[in-house]
């Protein structure tokens, strides 16, 4: 077994209201930052042992599908790094 870190980034799908991002965007604009758009995201870093990078990615993908993301309103991506 090899040690990996899986990074799962979860974002709201396009068209889903993102009040956290809207509030932050308005605050940044008040600070005179010119923005076209801003989206919020959750990032999960999962340390796990697996037989291969592909196995680690499959496990992290299953975690995202079953708990970390709601497929109705979220998109997610998984990145795996060897530790």
C-alpha positions as CSV (number, residue, x, y, z in Angstrom):
1,X,0.0,0.0,0.0
2,X,1.1,3.5,-0.8
3,X,0.1,6.7,1.0
4,X,-1.8,9.3,-1.0
5,X,-3.6,12.6,-0.5
6,X,-6.8,13.0,-2.4
7,X,-8.0,16.5,-2.9
8,X,-11.7,16.8,-3.6
9,X,-13.0,20.3,-4.6
10,X,-16.7,20.7,-4.5
11,X,-18.5,23.7,-6.2
12,X,-22.0,24.7,-6.8
13,X,-23.1,24.0,-10.4
14,X,-23.6,26.9,-12.8
15,X,-26.9,28.6,-12.2
16,X,-27.2,27.5,-8.6
17,X,-27.4,30.5,-6.2
18,X,-24.2,31.0,-4.2
19,X,-24.9,33.6,-1.5
20,X,-21.5,33.2,0.1
21,X,-19.7,34.1,-3.1
22,X,-22.1,37.0,-3.9
23,X,-21.5,38.5,-0.5
24,X,-17.8,38.1,-0.8
25,X,-17.8,39.5,-4.4
26,X,-19.7,42.7,-3.2
27,X,-17.2,43.1,-0.3
28,X,-14.3,42.8,-2.7
29,X,-15.9,45.3,-5.1
30,X,-16.3,47.8,-2.2
31,X,-12.6,47.4,-1.6
32,X,-12.2,48.5,-5.3
33,X,-11.3,45.1,-6.8
34,X,-12.8,44.7,-10.2
35,X,-14.3,41.2,-10.6
36,X,-16.4,39.6,-13.3
37,X,-17.4,36.6,-11.2
38,X,-16.6,34.8,-8.0
39,X,-17.5,31.2,-6.9
40,X,-17.1,29.6,-3.6
41,X,-15.8,26.0,-3.2
42,X,-15.1,23.5,-0.5
43,X,-11.8,21.7,-0.5
44,X,-11.3,18.4,1.3
45,X,-7.9,16.8,1.7
46,X,-8.1,13.1,2.5
47,X,-5.1,11.1,3.5
48,X,-5.5,7.4,2.6
49,X,-3.6,4.3,1.7
50,X,-4.3,2.5,-1.6
51,X,-2.7,0.0,-4.0
52,X,-2.4,2.5,-6.8
53,X,-3.1,6.1,-7.7
54,X,-6.2,5.0,-9.6
55,X,-7.5,3.1,-6.6
56,X,-7.0,6.1,-4.4
57,X,-8.9,8.3,-7.0
58,X,-11.7,5.7,-7.2
59,X,-12.1,5.8,-3.4
60,X,-12.1,9.6,-3.2
61,X,-14.6,9.7,-6.1
62,X,-16.9,7.4,-4.2
63,X,-16.6,9.5,-1.1
64,X,-17.5,12.6,-3.1
65,X,-20.5,10.8,-4.7
66,X,-21.8,9.4,-1.5
67,X,-21.2,12.2,1.0
68,X,-19.1,15.2,0.1
69,X,-21.1,16.5,-2.9
70,X,-24.8,16.5,-3.7
71,X,-24.8,15.6,-7.4
72,X,-28.1,17.6,-7.9
73,X,-26.4,21.0,-7.1
74,X,-22.7,20.3,-7.0
75,X,-19.9,19.6,-9.4
76,X,-16.6,18.2,-8.0
77,X,-13.2,17.2,-9.1
78,X,-10.7,14.8,-7.5
79,X,-6.9,15.2,-7.6
80,X,-4.6,12.5,-6.1
81,X,-1.0,13.1,-5.0
82,X,1.4,10.6,-3.6
83,X,2.6,11.5,-0.1
